Amino acid sequence: MPNPGKVAAVQELKELFQGADSFFVTDYQGLDVAEINALRKNFRENNVKYLVAKNTLLRRAAAEAGIENVDEYLVGPTAIAFSSEDPVVAAKIIQESFKERELPRVKVFVVESTKYGPEDLKRFAELPTKEVLLSQVVAAVEAPLTELVGTIDGFFRKLIGTIDALAEKKKAAGE
């Protein structure tokens, strides 16, 4: 008979795997409690869930969620960061922590069903966040439109000036 606590834990982990656009499997060994708490706080402030779980529970939850090819990384001390908003934010947090203490070590990370190795983390963390990318797209779309509006505005100002000048000329000729 399965332990109800473990069944509930697997269900919660399965929901995290299913709800996450990305997850980062890390080895947290070497971090003390204060460092893990600081890392968790940083993740929490950025809507990323970071938790330590037993590898057997993680394997079962990943399998139930349809996540393949991660079992080989679920060995030793394992913590996973689940991100459902912007995977770059989680990558940046891990990279910043790694630069300071060379911990946690990333075993593997998955972004939108694509698996990446630890060597890809730095490159991924250097990408702009989703928010920055969206603002860049808006600026790229806005600039030509602003120029077009300015051109049209200039044309109509000239046209109105010409019409006003003609009206003044006719008014002066008629009086």
N, C-alpha and C positions, 0 to 999 in steps of 0.2 A: 504494500500500500504506500503510495507516494506521500511524502511529507507535505502537508498543506502550506507550510511556510515556503518551502522550496518551489512548489507549484505556483504560488503567488509571485515569488521573485522572478521565476522564468517568464510568467505572463507580463510582468512589468517591463522586464528587459526586452521581451519580444515587441511590446508596444513602442519602446524607445527605438529599437532597430527599424521598425516600420515607419515611425514618424520622423525619422532623421533623414535629411538629405545627404548628410555626411557623418562619418564617425572616425575617430582616431584611436587606435589601439596603442596604448603606451605601457612602458615598464617604468613604474614609479619608484623602484627600489633605489634607496639612497636619499630620498626626500624625507625630511623629518616631519613630524605632525604639523608644526607651524608652517612649513613650506607647502605642504599639501593643502592646508586650510587657506593659505594665501592664494594658491593656484585655483582652488575651488571657488573662492570669493570672486576672483577675476573672471572665471568662466561664468559664474552665476550672474554677475553684473552685465554680461554680454549674451544672456539667454542661451548658454551652453551648459548642458548637464554633464558633470564629470563624476564618475563613480567607480568604486572598486567592487568587484564581484568575483565569486569563485569561477574559475575557468570552465568547470563542468556545466554550471548554470548558463554561462555566456555561450558555450557551444550549443547547448540545447535551444536556447532562445534564438540564436542566429539561424539555426537550422529551421526552426518553426517559422521564422520571419522570411525564410527563403534566401538568406545570405549565404553565399557559397565561398569556398576557398579562403576562409579566415581561421579555420581550426588550427592550422599549423602555427599561428601567431598567438593563440590563446594558451600559452604555457608560461610558467613562472609568475611573478607578481604582475598583475594586469589591471589597468584602469582604462576606462573608455570615456572619451569625450563625445557626446552626441550633440550635433548641431542641426537644427531644423530651419534656420534662417539663412545665415551666410557662412559657408565653410571657411572662407578666408579669415574671418574673425578668429575662429578656433585655431587655425593654423598660425596666425600671428601671435596669439597668446602662448601657444606651445613653443614657438620659435624664440620668443622673447625670454621665456623661462629657461630654455635650453642654452641661450647665449650667456645667461647669468651663471648657471650652475651645471650646465651640460646634463640637465635632468628636467623633465622626464624624457626618456628615450622613446622615440616613436618606432613601433614595430611595423605597422602598416596603417594606411588610412584609405578610406573609401569615400569618394565623392560621386554622387549620382551613379552608383553601381560600377564605377571604374576604380580599380584597386591601384594604389600608388605605394611605392616603397619609401623608406625614411629619407633616401637621398633626394626625393622630390619635394620634401617639406619646405625647404628654404625658398625654392623657386615659387612654390605655391603661396607661401606667406608674403612674398614680395608683390603679389598681385594687388591691385586696388580693391577695396571693399565694394560690395554691391551698391552701397549708397554713393560712393565716389564715382563708380562707373555710370550710374544713372544720371548723376549731375553732369558728367562729361557728355553723355548722349543728349541731354536737354540743351546744353550749351552749344553743341554741334548743330542741333536742329534750330535753335533760337537765332544764332548769328546770321545765317542767310535771310531768315524771315525779318529780322530787325533791319537788315540792309535793304530788303525789298520795301518794307514799310517806309523807310527813310526816302527811298527813291520816289515812291508813289507820292509821299507827302510833298517832296520838293517839286514834283511835276504839277500837283494841284495848287501849290502856292504860286507858282509861276503863272498858271492858267487863271487863277483868281486875280492875281496882280494885273494881268493883261486885260481881263474883263473889267476890272475896276478902272484901269486907265482909259479904256474905250468908253466906259460909262461917263467918266469925268470929261472926256473930250467931247462927247455928244452933248453933255449937259452945258459945257462951256460954249459950244457952237450954237445951241438952241437958246441961250439966254441973251 
